[in-house]
Amino acid sequence: MNQQTNEFYQEQQQRDLPQTLPSYPDVDGSGPAVEGVPDTPQTLPSYPDVDGSAPPVYPQPIPPIVTQPGQPVMRCCRVRFFHAAVQAGSLNVNVGSQRVASNLAFGNFSTYYCFAEGFRTVSLINAGSGRTLLLRKTVPMSYGEQLTFVIVNNASTGALELVRVNDTACSGQMGGFGCLRMANFLLGDTALDLLTADGRVLFSDVRYKETTLSRRLRPGSYSFLVANTPVRIEPRIQDVEMDQGEWRISQRYLPGYGEMDLLLSFGMQARRGVLSTAYIIGQANTGEVQVVVSENR
């Protein structure tokens, strides 16, 4: 027992003795001493503009950067005039002090003019005398609008009036369609229908000084009919496709439409992305009826 105890203590004492570390000359201190880096000024590379040998540089003002101006964005209201007053002669049209149409005849448009936003005074002057003022009216104009002011006769008095028509873009462009709308400026107490040659109705019961919303047309050639609106229930209106069928009118009857009081017919070419407006002008019950088709992109 005593012998085992003595062996145990001897083993513990050996464990407590310092152990020899591995030999690493650079670590255990046996290597040469490392001398410190001498604290002496170091010579910098020679850069004449940096080491002080060049003349002093004084700060200079930074010149402004001049860029070429881009194209100015035209912010205005585009306006034109359409003479649809069958009882008036040729007209001169002024907006403020600016002459925008000279000797404008019935059934004709002026060119578009660009006006800043605000209220503008429109004057209609008899072109024959050059002095007789027929109408003076103040109208609002807003940025981004494209307008046609239609000159018409008042249905009761015959005096001149201005009707505002918004020349909006064609909504069918993305689908490959053109657009058509109808504007009734036929003087007289009459409502009109616009229909295709095979009897499909595009617009019905369009009253005097009314402009319809536009409908889509597949690009192509079309024949249209303008008739007085009969007393009946309005038929269903559908998008118009190319007319490839023949049609007949026999004893004022059109299949698919019925009895018809035809005023006139006209043809037009529908084009993709183009808004066509069929202006019906003249005077009812006189035979002086015509259509003027205007196009806007």
FENLINBEL-V303052 format. One record per residue. N is the residue number from 1. NEAR is the number of other ideal C-beta (glycine too) atoms within 10 Angstrom. D_FIRST is the distance of its C-alpha to the first C-alpha in whole Angstrom. Layout:
n,near,d_first
N,NEAR,D_FIRST
N,NEAR,D_FIRST
//
This chain:
n,near,d_first
1,5,0
2,6,4
3,7,5
4,7,5
5,9,6
6,10,9
7,10,10
8,10,11
9,9,13
10,9,15
11,9,16
12,9,17
13,9,19
14,8,20
15,7,22
16,6,23
17,7,25
18,5,29
19,5,30
20,6,33
21,8,36
22,6,38
23,8,41
24,10,44
25,9,47
26,9,49
27,10,46
28,10,44
29,8,46
30,9,47
31,10,50
32,7,54
33,6,54
34,7,57
35,6,60
36,6,62
37,6,65
38,5,68
39,5,69
40,6,73
41,5,76
42,4,76
43,6,79
44,8,80
45,6,82
46,8,86
47,10,87
48,8,91
49,9,91
50,10,88
51,10,87
52,8,90
53,9,92
54,10,94
55,6,97
56,5,95
57,7,95
58,5,97
59,5,96
60,6,99
61,5,100
62,6,99
63,6,102
64,6,103
65,5,102
66,6,105
67,6,105
68,4,108
69,6,108
70,6,108
71,5,111
72,6,112
73,6,111
74,8,114
75,10,114
76,17,117
77,21,119
78,17,121
79,24,125
80,20,128
81,25,131
82,26,133
83,24,136
84,24,137
85,24,140
86,22,142
87,13,145
88,21,144
89,15,145
90,15,143
91,26,141
92,20,140
93,23,136
94,18,135
95,19,131
96,11,131
97,7,134
98,10,132
99,12,135
100,20,133
101,24,135
102,14,139
103,12,142
104,22,139
105,11,141
106,20,140
107,15,138
108,15,136
109,16,133
110,18,132
111,10,129
112,16,126
113,16,125
114,11,122
115,18,122
116,10,120
117,14,118
118,10,121
119,8,124
120,18,127
121,12,131
122,19,132
123,17,136
124,26,138
125,19,142
126,15,145
127,18,145
128,12,149
129,10,149
130,10,146
131,8,146
132,10,146
133,11,143
134,16,142
135,17,139
136,11,136
137,13,133
138,8,129
139,15,127
140,12,123
141,18,121
142,10,117
143,12,115
144,9,114
145,17,117
146,16,119
147,20,123
148,23,126
149,22,129
150,23,131
151,24,135
152,24,137
153,19,140
154,13,139
155,12,140
156,7,142
157,8,144
158,12,143
159,13,142
160,17,139
161,17,135
162,14,132
163,17,130
164,13,126
165,20,124
166,9,121
167,18,120
168,14,117
169,14,115
170,23,115
171,15,112
172,23,112
173,16,111
174,9,108
175,10,109
176,11,111
177,23,114
178,26,117
179,25,118
180,26,122
181,21,123
182,25,127
183,25,129
184,24,132
185,23,134
186,28,137
187,25,140
188,15,141
189,10,139
190,17,138
191,15,134
192,23,133
193,24,131
194,23,130
195,23,129
196,21,128
197,18,131
198,17,130
199,17,130
200,17,126
201,20,126
202,23,124
203,24,125
204,20,128
205,14,130
206,23,129
207,11,131
208,19,133
209,18,131
210,15,128
211,19,126
212,17,123
213,10,119
214,21,119
215,20,118
216,18,117
217,26,119
218,17,118
219,15,119
220,14,122
221,10,126
222,20,127
223,13,131
224,21,131
225,23,133
226,23,134
227,21,136
228,15,137
229,17,134
230,14,136
231,4,135
232,11,132
233,6,128
234,11,126
235,15,125
236,7,121
237,13,121
238,10,118
239,13,117
240,21,120
241,12,119
242,12,122
243,17,125
244,7,126
245,8,128
246,7,132
247,15,134
248,9,137
249,15,139
250,7,142
251,5,144
252,11,142
253,12,139
254,20,135
255,11,133
256,12,130
257,21,131
258,12,135
259,11,138
260,17,138
261,12,140
262,14,139
263,20,140
264,14,139
265,13,136
266,16,134
267,10,132
268,17,129
269,14,126
270,21,122
271,17,120
272,16,116
273,16,115
274,20,118
275,21,120
276,21,123
277,21,125
278,21,129
279,23,131
280,24,134
281,23,137
282,20,141
283,14,143
284,18,143
285,11,146
286,10,147
287,9,146
288,13,145
289,19,141
290,16,139
291,21,135
292,19,133
293,14,130
294,16,127
295,16,124
296,15,121
297,10,118
//
